[in-house]
Amino acid sequence: MHIVDWLIMILPLVICAGIALYSRRYVRSVADFMAGGRNAGRFLICTARSEQGAGAVVFVAAFQVFAVGGFTLSWWGQLSVPVSLLIAISGFVIYRYRQTRALTLGQFFEMRYSRNFRLFAGGLAFFAGLINFGIIPVIGSRFMVNFLGLPQDLLILGWHVSTYLLLMALFLTICVIMTTFGGQIAVLLTDCAEGMFTQIFYTVIAITLVFFFFNWVETRAVLLDTAPGKSLVNPFDSFSLKDFNIWFVLMGIFVSAYSTMAWQNSHAFNASGSSPHEARMGMILGRWRSFAGSVMITLLAVCALTYLHSAAGSVAVQADLSKITDPSTVNQMRIPVALSHMLPVGLKGMLLSICLMGIIAGDGIHLHSWSSIFIQDVVVPMRKKPFSLKEHLLLLRLSIVGVAVFVFIFGAIFPQTEYVTIWFQITMAVFTGGAGAAIIGGLYWKRGTAAGAWVGFLTGSGLSVGGIITRIYFQKVLGYEFILNGMQIGFIACLAAVTSYIIVSLLTCKNPHNMDKLLHRGAYAVEPEGDVDDLIPAKINWFNRLWGIDDQFSRSDRWITLGIFWWSITWFLVFVAGSIAYLVHPWSSGAWADFWFVQAICMPLAIGVATTVWFTIGCFHDLRIFFRRLHEEKIDLHDDGVVENSDDAHGTQKNGVRNAKI
């Protein structure tokens, strides 16, 4: 590592740490600690939330998937375009959730169903989140150890201590300090600042690789050198790929739509928007921001694979991997180690900075999310006497420390037997397998009942937990793989949960729920929040309304929304036409490789350059407004996530959110 790389890696983190310490002065209520006072604008939400996708564990997972499936998953992934567009543009789930003014998903469950259901769901979300989060810090630390070429262990006071454990302890300590100081305000501010740095680094790395290091002729030859049925470029010659294939994509589409906003690893962002519309626009902007990051990951993966196929690269990487004893870690670190050898001074520092900031941001978001869920949805509802503000904030901060201690121990002792992506899918399904039905049914179906939510939740989550236990038993005791992988188990669990919810709700519904009261509509409406400038006329044509564009969309909002819509639809039509044409008259894998060079590298890179400038300006604008709102906000000490007088017997909300800030 050159001194330049060290400076590039450390300086942005020092700046963000200073921001986190400064943010403490603005934490004056539970709502501030939990949701940033509900003051965040769209660019702030989008950039900060996206930063957890810049962590080392995300890159490791993406590299693993690309090494197996190459570009072929991108082709089949176009099947998700209509569904994902409808979810993003219409504000599916997140818009109505923000209308409820709940601070956590558990609070919504109590408002919609019952307090006991909130306790159960909060406890299960906490459990699922801990085991899901448990492998993230350790993978990030191992990435840094192997990328930096550090020794695998150090001799301390006569004991051999694994280096990754020391780094994991260091990173978690930094995260604990930053998060406990400022809560969600600190998370929003630091992650937004980190996101601005990483967006610039994404673009610089991608441009440098394309123009100075990327050799398409060599890379093309590597991508084409695969066995029949396992092509990395031809989706119609990839059906022999295990785990990451078209069925993985199709099941993922259903599970993703079903579990929209169910997974609570970043739940505070769902409540942080200054209005429901800003929350929705944050989701839409996320699709624009993803171009720079995706093209950088793609370029790093293909360059690393090319390097690994060279004689010198293969020998150098294997020499480093031979020092690692765990096979799962070897599989995870193959591409990161290759990158550590091939990247020049400057680019190596930028990639390390991206990963380090992503580790801190991702760990901080998870620590805040799972600890606050435990306090807000388990401890607070069980207490008859409300906590004082000082007690409440102290508990939230102590729970962050507790979660950090648990994940350190879990990461140190738990054996990893899955691909990272598969592990994420199956552990998420422990909660989302049952939660999706309760969320969608609770927000959109007035006849959904507490009984239906209970049965659906227990069914979906029970099947998911059973699947985990079964897979571990087959692997560890019987010595071979279970017939179903993690994605397939999660898919079956989701189907069973939604079926159970519908049937039981139809059998037990006596009085439809008051949806106007839940969503603050009609007689229960509150004043609009946030700044909405340059509004378009109220008369919206049928096509725009079909995709959720209403009179809250300004002219620029429409351009942003319709721009990503037509971009995505264009490539979906290319997918449909290309699939039909190939079936009629197949073309060579070489032609497929050239197509991916244009579609997955050149075009996203051009868009990524433009969006980097756009989002940098937008983030500065939102940060200025965010600080102004923090200065001007009226503090409501009773806006703490408590639902008074909820009726456990009938699962209905009587008095709603206690003195919610409006």
Secondary structure by P-SEA (a helix, b strand, c coil): ccaaaaaaacaaaaaaaaaaaaaccccccccccccccccccaaaaaaaaacccccaaaaaaaaaaaaccccccccccccaaaaaaaaaaaccaaaaaaaaccccaaaaaaacccaaaaaaaaaaaaaaaaaaacaaaaaaaaaaaaaaccccccccccccccaaaaaaaaaaaaaaaaaaacaaaaaaaaaaaaaaaaaaaaaaaaaaaacccccaaaaaaaaacccccccccccccccccccccaaaaaaaaaaaaaaccccccccccccccccaaaaaaaaaaccccaaaaaaaaaaaaaaaaaaaacaaaaaaaaaaaaacccaaaaaacaaaaaaaacccaaaaaaaaaaaaaaaaaaaaaaaaaaaaaaaaccccccccccccaaaaaaaaaaaaaaaaaaaaaaaacccccccaaaaaaaaaacccccaaaaaaaaaccccccaaaaaaaaaaaaaaaaaaaaaaaaaaccccccccccaaaaaaaaaaaaaaaaaaaaaaccccccccccccccccccccccccccccccccccaaaaaacccccccaaaaaaaaaaaaaaaaaaaaaaaaaaaaaaccccaaaaaaaaaaaccaaaaaaaaaaaaaaaaaaaaaaaaaaaaaaccccccccccccccccccccccccccccccc
